[in-house]
Amino acid sequence: MTSEQFLDIDARYASAKALALEAAQLGMDFYRKREALTIEHKGDDLQDVVSIADKQIEAFIRERLTQLFPEDGFLGEESGSADLGARCVWVIDPIDGTACFVNGLHNWCVSIGLLIDGEPHLGAIADPNHNELFNGCLGKGAFVNDTPLKVSAATHVGQGVTATGTFHSRGKEHFIPFMEKLLAEGGMFFRNGSGALMTAYVAAGRLLGYYETELKSWDCMAGLVLVKEAGGQVNDFFRNDGLLLGNPYLVACPGVYPQLAEMIGPSLDD
């Protein structure tokens, strides 16, 4: 029996896309009046910010999903988890790229992903600043709006641009060595502040790959499906309780993935 015989995948996929778009418009309402938002910092990290917009949008998404699919579990960046033992678990980032959001930069999005039996199954990433909805479902392809996604055909890092970054304390020591190797091989780096968007850009062939020394699951869950459906490769992100703790992260087109993985070295699988 397949999962589709037990679950209404199509309903969840349609709901993810519709909710991401609706939540993104709510985000735009907040974005236009961002000077009035209350901004907080998580712990002592001045770069790790959260706004009232993040909290309200996540509450909106969580309430709607609970109404539609009460048997499903939930993991959100701001409000935590519930029923992680459920067969279906939604993984949400209400505003991925909050630092960009509060500073008036256009690199933020709403990310809604779904795990089924512990595996990424569908995702929707809504970018209202560029009127783009990246979406994909396992076995059904990946798209930006109605255009199919396909990863780059490049075979060397010098043939395009690679996204990279570091943020959390774990793994920062690996960032500069990776950058030195990337530049030495004629590669070019990119960062826009949103892990979800950079993952989507890999799926779309706009970026060759994306490496982060540590990423949280809500930043990449929706995008992992897009990359796989677009023909890309991903590392074993969910090992060692990566869903809750995060892990080093690499997604890339198949022609470049081995080269990037070699540059990163053993820390990719720590």
C-alpha positions as CSV (number, residue, x, y, z in Angstrom):
1,M,0.0,0.0,0.0
2,T,1.3,3.5,-0.8
3,S,0.9,6.5,1.4
4,E,-1.5,8.0,-1.1
5,Q,-3.9,5.2,-0.4
6,F,-4.1,6.2,3.3
7,L,-3.7,10.0,3.0
8,D,-5.2,12.7,0.9
9,I,-1.9,14.0,-0.4
10,D,-3.5,16.3,-3.0
11,A,-5.5,18.1,-0.4
12,R,-2.5,18.7,1.7
13,Y,-0.5,19.9,-1.3
14,A,-3.2,22.3,-2.4
15,S,-3.6,23.6,1.2
16,A,0.2,24.1,1.5
17,K,0.3,26.2,-1.6
18,A,-2.8,28.3,-0.8
19,L,-1.7,28.8,2.8
20,A,1.8,29.9,1.8
21,L,0.4,32.5,-0.6
22,E,-2.1,33.8,2.0
23,A,0.5,33.9,4.7
24,A,2.9,35.7,2.4
25,Q,0.3,38.4,1.8
26,L,-0.1,38.8,5.5
27,G,3.7,39.1,5.7
28,M,3.6,41.9,3.1
29,D,1.0,43.8,5.2
30,F,3.4,43.7,8.1
31,Y,6.4,44.4,5.8
32,R,4.9,47.7,4.6
33,K,4.6,48.9,8.2
34,R,7.7,47.2,9.5
35,E,9.0,50.4,11.3
36,A,6.2,49.9,13.8
37,L,6.9,46.2,14.5
38,T,8.2,45.0,17.9
39,I,11.5,43.2,17.3
40,E,13.1,40.8,19.7
41,H,16.3,38.8,19.8
42,K,16.6,35.1,20.6
43,G,18.9,34.7,23.5
44,D,22.1,36.8,23.3
45,D,22.5,36.6,19.5
46,L,21.8,40.0,18.0
47,Q,21.6,38.5,14.5
48,D,18.8,36.0,15.5
49,V,15.7,38.2,15.4
50,V,12.0,37.6,15.6
51,S,9.1,40.0,15.1
52,I,5.5,40.0,16.0
53,A,4.9,39.3,12.4
54,D,6.7,35.9,12.6
55,K,4.6,34.9,15.6
56,Q,1.2,36.0,14.3
57,I,1.8,34.5,10.8
58,E,2.9,31.2,12.4
59,A,-0.2,31.2,14.6
60,F,-2.4,31.8,11.5
61,I,-0.8,28.9,9.6
62,R,-0.9,26.6,12.6
63,E,-4.6,27.3,13.4
64,R,-5.6,26.7,9.8
65,L,-3.6,23.5,9.4
66,T,-5.1,22.2,12.7
67,Q,-8.6,22.9,11.4
68,L,-7.9,21.2,8.1
69,F,-5.8,18.2,9.2
70,P,-6.3,17.8,13.0
71,E,-4.5,14.4,13.0
72,D,-1.3,15.9,11.7
73,G,1.7,17.0,13.8
74,F,3.4,20.4,13.7
75,L,6.9,21.9,14.1
76,G,7.2,25.7,13.9
77,E,10.2,27.9,14.4
78,E,8.4,30.2,16.8
79,S,5.8,28.0,18.6
80,G,7.5,24.7,18.9
81,S,6.2,21.2,18.2
82,A,3.1,19.1,18.7
83,D,2.4,15.4,17.9
84,L,5.8,14.7,16.2
85,G,4.9,11.1,16.3
86,A,2.1,11.6,13.8
87,R,2.4,10.2,10.4
88,C,2.2,13.6,8.8
89,V,4.2,16.5,10.4
90,W,4.1,20.0,9.0
91,V,7.3,22.0,9.4
92,I,6.9,25.8,9.1
93,D,8.9,28.9,8.9
94,P,6.5,31.8,8.9
95,I,9.1,34.3,7.8
96,D,12.4,32.8,6.6
97,G,14.8,35.7,6.4
98,T,13.5,37.8,9.3
99,A,16.7,39.9,9.5
100,C,16.1,40.9,5.8
101,F,12.4,41.4,6.6
102,V,12.9,43.9,9.4
103,N,15.6,45.8,7.6
104,G,13.7,46.4,4.4
105,L,15.4,43.8,2.2
106,H,13.3,41.8,-0.2
107,N,14.8,38.4,0.5
108,W,12.3,36.7,2.8
109,C,9.5,34.1,2.3
110,V,7.0,31.8,3.9
111,S,8.0,28.2,4.0
112,I,5.6,25.3,4.5
113,G,6.8,21.7,4.3
114,L,5.3,18.3,5.1
115,L,7.0,15.2,6.3
116,I,5.2,11.9,5.8
117,D,6.6,8.9,7.6
118,G,9.7,11.0,8.4
119,E,10.5,11.9,4.8
120,P,10.0,15.3,3.1
121,H,7.0,14.8,0.8
122,L,5.8,18.3,-0.3
123,G,6.6,21.9,0.1
124,A,5.6,25.4,-0.8
125,I,7.8,28.5,-0.5
126,A,6.0,31.9,-1.2
127,D,8.1,34.9,-2.1
128,P,5.6,37.9,-2.3
129,N,8.3,40.4,-3.2
130,H,9.0,38.6,-6.5
131,N,5.5,37.1,-7.0
132,E,7.0,33.6,-7.0
133,L,5.5,30.4,-5.5
134,F,8.0,27.5,-5.4
135,N,6.2,24.3,-4.9
136,G,6.7,20.6,-5.2
137,C,5.4,17.2,-4.2
138,L,7.2,13.8,-4.2
139,G,6.7,12.1,-7.6
140,K,4.7,15.1,-9.0
141,G,7.6,17.4,-9.9
142,A,8.6,20.9,-8.7
143,F,7.6,24.3,-10.0
144,V,7.9,28.0,-9.7
145,N,4.4,29.3,-10.3
146,D,3.6,27.0,-13.3
147,T,7.1,26.6,-14.7
148,P,8.9,23.2,-14.0
149,L,12.1,23.4,-12.0
150,K,15.3,21.7,-13.1
151,V,18.7,22.0,-11.4
152,S,21.8,23.3,-13.3
153,A,23.6,21.1,-15.7
154,A,27.0,22.5,-14.6
155,T,29.9,20.1,-13.8
156,H,32.2,22.6,-12.1
157,V,31.8,25.3,-9.5
158,G,33.4,27.8,-11.9
159,Q,30.3,27.6,-14.1
160,G,28.0,29.4,-11.8
161,V,27.2,30.8,-8.4
162,T,27.1,28.8,-5.1
163,A,25.2,30.0,-2.1
164,T,26.9,29.6,1.3
165,G,26.7,30.9,4.8
166,T,27.1,30.4,8.5
167,F,25.0,31.6,11.4
168,H,24.7,29.3,14.4
169,S,27.7,28.8,16.7
170,R,28.2,25.1,15.7
171,G,30.4,24.8,12.6
172,K,31.5,28.3,12.0
173,E,35.1,27.2,11.9
174,H,34.4,25.3,8.7
175,F,33.1,28.4,6.8
176,I,36.3,30.2,5.9
177,P,38.2,27.1,4.8
178,F,35.3,26.2,2.5
179,M,35.2,29.8,1.1
180,E,39.0,29.6,0.3
181,K,38.6,26.4,-1.6
182,L,35.5,27.7,-3.5
183,L,37.3,30.8,-4.6
184,A,40.5,28.9,-5.4
185,E,38.5,26.8,-7.8
186,G,37.0,29.8,-9.6
187,G,33.7,29.6,-7.8
188,M,31.6,32.6,-6.8
189,F,29.6,32.9,-3.6
190,F,26.1,34.2,-2.8
191,R,23.9,34.8,0.2
192,N,20.5,36.4,0.5
193,G,19.6,35.7,4.1
194,S,16.9,33.1,3.4
195,G,17.8,29.4,3.5
196,A,14.4,28.4,2.0
197,L,14.9,30.7,-1.0
198,M,18.5,29.7,-1.6
199,T,17.4,26.1,-1.6
200,A,14.6,26.9,-4.0
201,Y,17.1,28.7,-6.3
202,V,19.2,25.5,-6.4
203,A,16.1,23.6,-7.5
204,A,15.5,26.3,-10.2
205,G,19.0,26.1,-11.6
206,R,19.8,29.7,-10.5
207,L,22.4,28.5,-8.1
208,L,24.7,25.5,-8.5
209,G,24.5,24.6,-4.8
210,Y,24.0,25.8,-1.3
211,Y,26.1,25.0,1.7
212,E,25.4,26.1,5.3
213,T,27.6,25.1,8.2
214,E,24.4,24.5,10.2
215,L,20.7,24.9,9.2
216,K,17.5,24.3,11.0
217,S,14.8,22.1,9.5
218,W,12.2,24.8,9.2
219,D,14.6,26.7,6.9
220,C,14.9,23.8,4.4
221,M,12.1,21.3,4.8
222,A,10.0,22.6,2.0
223,G,12.9,23.2,-0.3
224,L,14.4,19.6,0.1
225,V,11.4,18.2,-1.9
226,L,11.9,20.8,-4.6
227,V,15.6,19.9,-5.0
228,K,15.0,16.2,-5.2
229,E,12.1,16.6,-7.7
230,A,14.3,19.0,-9.8
231,G,17.1,16.4,-10.1
232,G,19.4,17.7,-7.4
233,Q,21.3,16.0,-4.5
234,V,21.0,16.5,-0.8
235,N,23.1,15.4,2.2
236,D,21.7,13.3,5.0
237,F,20.2,16.3,6.8
238,F,17.9,14.4,9.2
239,R,20.6,12.2,10.9
240,N,21.1,12.6,14.6
241,D,17.7,14.2,15.2
242,G,18.3,16.9,12.5
243,L,14.6,17.6,12.5
244,L,14.8,19.3,15.9
245,L,18.5,20.1,16.3
246,G,19.6,21.0,12.7
247,N,22.7,19.9,10.9
248,P,25.3,20.9,8.3
249,Y,23.5,21.3,5.0
250,L,24.3,20.8,1.3
251,V,22.1,20.8,-1.7
252,A,23.5,21.0,-5.3
253,C,23.1,19.9,-8.8
254,P,24.6,16.4,-9.4
255,G,27.5,17.7,-11.5
256,V,28.8,19.9,-8.7
257,Y,27.7,18.1,-5.5
258,P,30.8,15.9,-5.2
259,Q,33.1,18.8,-5.7
260,L,31.3,20.9,-3.0
261,A,31.2,18.0,-0.6
262,E,34.9,17.4,-1.0
263,M,35.6,21.1,-0.3
264,I,33.5,20.9,2.9
265,G,35.1,17.7,4.1
266,P,34.2,15.4,7.0
267,S,32.3,18.1,8.9
268,L,29.4,17.7,6.4
269,D,28.5,14.4,8.0
270,D,29.4,15.2,11.6
